[in-house]
Each structure stands twice: as structure tokens, then as C-alpha cells.
Amino acid sequence: MRVPLFIEFGGRNVLIIGGGGVGTRRAIKFLLAGANVRVISLEFSNELMRYAEQGKVELVRGGNAHDEELLRRNLEWADLVIIATNDQAINEKVRKLAKDMRKFFNDATNAEETEVVVPFESEINGIRVAVTTEGLSGIVARRTLEKIMNTLREDEELMNMARVWYAVKSKLKEVVSDVRTRLDLYMELDNDEKFNELAKKGFIDEALNYVMNKVSSHN
């Protein structure tokens, strides 16, 4: 069973095997997440070449991608390995080495063999949604994500609540240092009819004043 996680990749090392279209999309995704990205390939897309010229990605032109020494040296550097070539022999070799070296890997070419799934994702008002069918169909996963996001956009009350809760949690973190006390307040507000009425209407200032009065009464 794969466990769904959101992982901070800022400053982490991501090694991509393959410099074509899939490798390029993965490289950009992790660059935007703040990762250090290195790509091994015999050839690279024009987009990767531009990123390399800007110093944003490191390109390693492998004379022979089957070179185990080259692969081991670069896998040792990596926190995550991404496999994105059309050569199944290379893909299999990288999977085996990654497993032997206990490196997590995403095989963009084989949903059954991959350890890490890179899902379709989107965000609205701080709500992040990630969808995968784990190889069943990328088209279905993408359409499912679109349907979920359209449902969220149409739910005005939920979107108002997201904005209010963001403001309230930010304020409570400033004024209430004890984590357990904050969690108790969150649970209390979740069941507070007056607060929920304000939140559903998107009344941020009124909700903040109401919460601060509760904090004062608790003190």
C-alpha cells in the first residue's frame, strides 16, 4: 500500500534519468518546489538546455547510460530518483540500483513498478488536491481532478470558510503559544454555531473578533 504524503523538497536532491519530454516536465516540477535537479541523458530537450544555461539545473551527458559506476555515483547524491527513458533495459537497471541503495524512485514509465507516485494536483484557497489512479489512466485522473476542483470552486461557503480559518489559525498562532490549547480552541470553534455562521459568510474581521473574545475568556 502506498501512503499519500506531501513532502517538502526545498534543498533536496532529485536525479532524473532521461532528458526528453517526461524528464523535462518532472525537472520543472521539482525545480519549482525548490529542489536541486540533476538530469542524466544522452540528449536533452531545448527547455532543459535553457534551464542549464541559467544555472537552474545540472545536466550530465552520459556516454553510456548503462554505465553502472556513473549511475551509482549519481544515485548516491539523490534523495529521489526519477526514471523517464524509453529504454526499458536502462529503466530496469536504475530501478534495481535504486532498490539496492535504498533510494526512493518514481518510474514515470511503469506505474506498477514505481515506489513513488507523482499525482495530478491543483490548489484553491490553500486547499491542495492530488489525484492518482496508480496507473489505471492518467486521463481519468486528470478529469477526476478537474471535477473535484470545479466542485470546490462552486462551493462558496466552503471557500469562505477556508479564508476565514486561514486568518483565524494565523492569528491564534501569534497569541496562543501552547499547541494543545490551540487544538482545543480549533475543536471548540468547529462546533461553535456562531463562528461557523461567520465563517460560511466569509466575515473575516468579525470572526477574528469573536475568536479573540473567546481567547480572552479562556485566559
C-alpha positions in Angstrom: 0.0 0.0 0.0 1.4 3.4 -1.0 0.9 6.1 1.6 -0.2 9.6 0.3 2.2 12.3 1.6 3.0 15.9 0.8 6.8 16.2 1.2 8.9 19.4 1.4 11.5 19.2 -1.4 13.3 22.5 -0.9 17.0 21.9 -0.9 16.5 18.1 -1.7 18.4 16.4 -4.5 16.4 15.0 -7.4 18.0 12.9 -10.0 16.2 12.4 -13.3 17.2 9.7 -15.8 16.1 10.9 -19.2 16.1 14.3 -20.8 13.0 14.0 -23.0 9.5 15.4 -22.6 8.6 13.4 -19.4 12.0 14.1 -17.8 11.7 17.8 -18.6 8.2 18.1 -17.0 9.4 16.3 -13.9 12.5 18.5 -13.7 10.4 21.7 -13.9 8.0 20.4 -11.3 10.8 19.8 -8.8 12.7 22.9 -9.7 9.5 24.9 -8.8 9.5 23.1 -5.5 13.0 24.3 -4.7 14.8 21.1 -5.3 18.3 20.6 -6.7 17.8 18.9 -10.0 20.3 16.8 -12.0 19.4 15.1 -15.3 21.4 12.2 -16.9 20.8 11.6 -20.5 22.4 11.2 -23.9 20.3 14.1 -25.2 18.3 16.9 -23.6 15.3 18.9 -24.5 15.8 22.6 -25.6 13.9 23.6 -22.4 16.3 21.7 -20.2 19.2 23.3 -22.1 17.8 26.7 -21.3 17.5 25.9 -17.6 21.0 24.6 -17.6 22.3 27.8 -19.2 20.6 29.8 -16.4 22.3 27.6 -13.8 19.0 26.1 -12.6 19.6 22.5 -13.5 22.6 20.3 -13.8 22.9 18.2 -16.9 25.1 15.1 -17.1 25.6 13.8 -20.6 26.1 10.1 -20.1 28.3 8.5 -22.7 26.6 5.2 -21.8 23.5 5.3 -19.7 24.1 1.6 -18.8 27.4 2.7 -17.1 26.8 1.4 -13.6 29.5 3.4 -12.0 28.0 6.6 -13.4 24.6 5.6 -12.2 25.8 4.6 -8.7 27.7 7.9 -8.2 24.7 10.0 -9.1 22.2 7.8 -7.2 24.3 8.2 -4.1 23.8 12.0 -4.4 20.0 11.8 -4.8 17.2 11.9 -2.3 14.7 10.9 -5.1 15.3 9.2 -8.4 13.0 9.7 -11.4 13.1 7.2 -14.3 11.9 8.7 -17.6 13.5 7.0 -20.6 12.2 4.8 -23.4 14.9 2.2 -22.8 13.4 -0.5 -20.7 16.8 -2.0 -20.0 18.1 1.2 -18.5 14.9 1.7 -16.6 15.2 -1.8 -15.1 18.8 -1.2 -14.2 18.0 2.1 -12.4 15.1 0.5 -10.5 17.4 -2.3 -9.3 20.2 0.0 -8.3 17.8 2.4 -6.5 16.3 -0.5 -4.5 19.8 -1.8 -3.7 20.9 1.6 -2.5 17.5 2.2 -0.7 16.7 5.3 -2.7 13.0 6.2 -3.3 12.3 6.2 -7.0 9.5 7.4 -9.3 9.3 5.3 -12.5 7.3 7.5 -14.9 7.2 4.7 -17.4 5.9 1.9 -15.2 3.1 2.6 -12.7 3.2 -0.9 -11.3 6.9 -0.9 -10.5 7.2 2.7 -9.2 7.7 3.3 -5.5 6.7 7.0 -5.6 3.7 8.3 -7.4 3.7 11.8 -8.8 -0.1 12.7 -8.9 -2.1 15.3 -10.8 -2.5 18.2 -8.5 -4.2 21.6 -8.0 -4.9 24.2 -5.3 -7.5 26.7 -4.4 -7.6 28.9 -1.3 -4.9 26.8 0.4 -6.8 23.5 -0.3 -4.4 21.2 -2.2 -5.9 18.3 -4.0 -3.8 15.4 -5.5 -5.3 12.6 -7.6 -3.8 9.4 -9.0 -5.3 6.2 -10.3 -1.9 4.5 -9.8 -1.6 3.6 -13.5 -5.2 2.9 -14.3 -5.5 6.0 -16.5 -3.8 9.4 -16.4 -6.8 10.8 -18.4 -9.2 9.6 -15.8 -7.1 11.0 -13.0 -6.9 14.4 -14.7 -10.6 14.5 -15.4 -11.3 13.5 -11.8 -9.1 16.3 -10.5 -11.0 18.8 -12.8 -14.3 17.6 -11.4 -13.2 18.0 -7.8 -11.8 21.5 -8.4 -15.0 22.6 -10.2 -17.0 21.4 -7.2 -14.8 23.3 -4.8 -15.0 26.5 -6.9 -18.8 26.3 -6.8 -19.0 25.8 -3.0 -19.0 29.4 -1.9 -19.5 28.6 1.8 -16.5 26.2 1.9 -14.3 28.7 0.1 -15.3 31.4 2.6 -14.5 29.0 5.4 -11.1 28.3 4.0 -10.2 32.1 4.0 -11.6 32.6 7.5 -9.9 29.6 9.0 -6.6 30.7 7.5 -6.9 34.1 9.1 -8.0 32.6 12.4 -5.3 30.0 12.6 -2.6 32.6 11.7 -3.8 34.9 14.5 -4.1 32.1 17.1 -0.5 31.0 16.4 0.6 34.6 17.2 -1.3 34.9 20.5 -1.6 31.3 21.8 1.8 29.6 22.2 0.6 26.3 23.7 -0.2 23.8 20.9 -2.6 21.8 22.9 -4.6 24.9 23.8 -4.8 25.9 20.2 -6.0 22.5 19.2 -8.7 22.7 21.9 -9.8 26.0 20.5 -9.9 24.7 16.9 -12.2 21.8 18.1 -14.4 24.3 20.1 -14.7 26.6 17.1 -15.5 23.7 14.8 -18.6 23.0 16.9 -19.5 26.7 17.5 -22.6 27.7 15.6 -21.9 31.4 15.7 -18.4 31.1 14.5 -19.5 28.7 11.7 -22.1 31.2 10.6 -19.5 34.0 10.3 -17.0 31.7 8.6 -19.6 30.5 5.9 -20.3 34.1 5.1 -16.6 35.0 4.8 -16.7 37.6 7.6 -13.0 37.5 8.5 -12.8 40.6 10.8 -16.0 39.6 12.7 -14.7 36.0 13.0 -11.4 37.2 14.3 -13.0 39.5 16.9 -15.3 36.6 18.0 -12.3 34.3 18.4 -10.2 36.8 20.3 -13.1 37.3 22.7 -13.1 33.6 23.3 -9.3 33.6 23.9 -9.8 36.4 26.4 -12.5 34.5 28.3 -10.3 31.4 28.4 -7.4 33.4 29.8 
